[in-house]
Amino acid sequence: MTTISAHGQAGSPQPAATSFGEDGKRGRRRRIATQVLTSTVLIVAAAAFLFLAIGPRVLGYQTSTMLTGSMSPLINPGDVVVSVPVPVGSVAEGDIITYHIPVEDQRVETHRIIEVTTNADGTTAVRTKGDANNGADPWTATLQGDTVYRHAFTIPHLGTVIRALREPLVRNVLMYGAPALLVAGMLVSIWRKPSDGSAEAASAGSADITAPVHTNSTATIHTDTEPAYHG
């Protein structure tokens, strides 16, 4: 009698590698990055508009861009000077004020007060000087009205950014490009969602198909044969 036993165990193949899941994750990361960038640009633009256009009307402060280096290093070209109104009678030597000069084109100037005097009619007059200038300004300015704008703080480089934003090309890009980018990001997000779901389903199906299969088989063959004699 012959007995043959076979014990076999099938191999355990790993699931086939698929790129569907990774592609979906990369797509979601790209969409999130695009949305964050677009939202940041829009928020910054809105904040700048509120600060420069709405804030002065509502809160009463004044903003002006420094064009020269006469007040360096405290205030440099391209910095934005934020000034608040104070009573004329409260100004003193050492204050930095923003006012209209009494000569030439009566442009707006931001300089430091070096002398305060009272005119015969009771009005206040000042002499000013730029910190970086060698001499005082060649005029004495009588402050008009009840208030004058005194320096509160400085925002470095904001004026440079504002001038750049006013360039026609940059302005058009911001006006039309940013909203277009936001809409494109939303459309891509909508279009990619079904694809992502299909990819995940395909990935799950692939995992089911290629899941490890373990088989234990035992085969036993019994044969009863009588020996054959040839004579």
Secondary structure, 3 states (H helix, E strand, C coil): CEEEEEEEECCCCCCCCCCHHHHHHHHHHHHHHHHHHHHHHHHHHHHHHHHHHHHHHHHCCEEEECCCCCCCCCCCCCCEEEEEEEEHHHCCCCCEEEEECCCCCCCEEEEEEEEEEECCCCCEEEEEECCCCCCCCCCCEECCCCEEEEEEEEECCHHHHHHHHCCHHHHHHHHHHHHHHHHHHHHHHHHHHHHHHHHHHHHHHHHHHCCCCCCEEEEEEEECCCCCCCC
